[in-house]
Amino acid sequence: MNFLFACGGTAGHINPALAIAEQLAKIVPKAEFLFVGAGREMENRLIPNAGYDIVNIQMSGLRRGFSFSDIKYNIKTVAYLSKAGFAAKKIISGFSPDAVIGTGGYICYPVLKNAAKMGIATVVHESNAVPGLTTKMLASTVDRVLVSFPGIENSYRKPERVLFTGTPIRGGFDANDNETDEKNGKKKPLVLSFWGSLGAERMNETIAEFIVANIQSGEFDHIHATGKSGGVEELKARLKQLGADQELPQGIELREYIDDMQNVMSAADIVLCRAGGSTVAELTAIGKPAVLVPSPYVSNNEQLMNARQLEKAGGAVILEESVCTGELLYDTVSEILGNNEKLKKMSDGQKSIGAPNAAENIARLIMGLCKGENS
């Protein structure tokens, strides 16, 4: 069997696709997989690193403004879209997939739209509590729309096609295994922080203030991922401006990107991060207390809506970026880590809304659609 995936832009779109592919490979060991991306850095790194082939179609998103530059950009997007449809048809015809799966990014639209027209089983997964533009555009075309939170079926034009599954997560996220290599030998609480696969300049400046406060107190160990090429050096420069020594003390570590997120997140006592759909799914599956700073730069304020789902369950504290200083972030983390009862309640709250078997369940649903079931 052949399975075609369309995804791109951020790790939050790519990792769910990799998780589903991993489960499909267990069901059909000799299956062939092909990924379609839009040529951006993350898909061209993460997908080949996972052992899959990728082809790219030039594609860009729509801007919502009405300035001359926005209009000019959108005209270019429309031109790309017409060419993308032709390229998608060519890829689909050449690969002959049994099913086509989209997990986010504008590249999903031409690929899934054309696959559906060709009579191929199609599903699109939406990892956010608020439907994205691409998902909305495909909702009336694909066989199934898979969503990450219950009770949002009526957000779509054809709610009968919508199914709550949770967001697929990669293998290795085990809620019962928190003693990983990252934790071994560490006596202090471990804080993990990251602001997304592409980083966030404003929040990296905030985390620099957080690190300086922690250097002064020595209260906990800390791993921070800057999220972009050259980000570590930029953060070190900011730390120097704030008076920190060039050599960070033992227990505080900076990385550009965390490739073994399963290991590091499992080891952490608390996670400081954005509230993208994929990250939220990992936190809830593993039962990890979190301080969430939703990105204010995404459409529909979708990250804040995601974060509120976790806050409502008691698993996370929300700090909005506009008021989040390094001092406030440090005080919030210190208060939580100093209260074992609160940590336990937060962990239980996260687990209460987790869907750790989402990838397996989605893979079986896809197999059913390939056999003509559930359609």
PyMOL commands that set and color helices and strands:
alter all, ss='L'
color gray80, all
select helices_A, chain A and resi 11-27+41-49+68-95+108-117+133-138+153-155+159-161+201-217+231-241+261-267+277-286+299-313+321-323+326-337+340-352+358-370
alter helices_A, ss='H'
color red, helices_A
select strands_A, chain A and resi 2-6+32-37+53-56+99-102+121-126+144-147+162-164+190-194+221-225+252-255+270-273+290-292+316-318
alter strands_A, ss='S'
color yellow, strands_A
deselect
rebuild
show_as cartoon
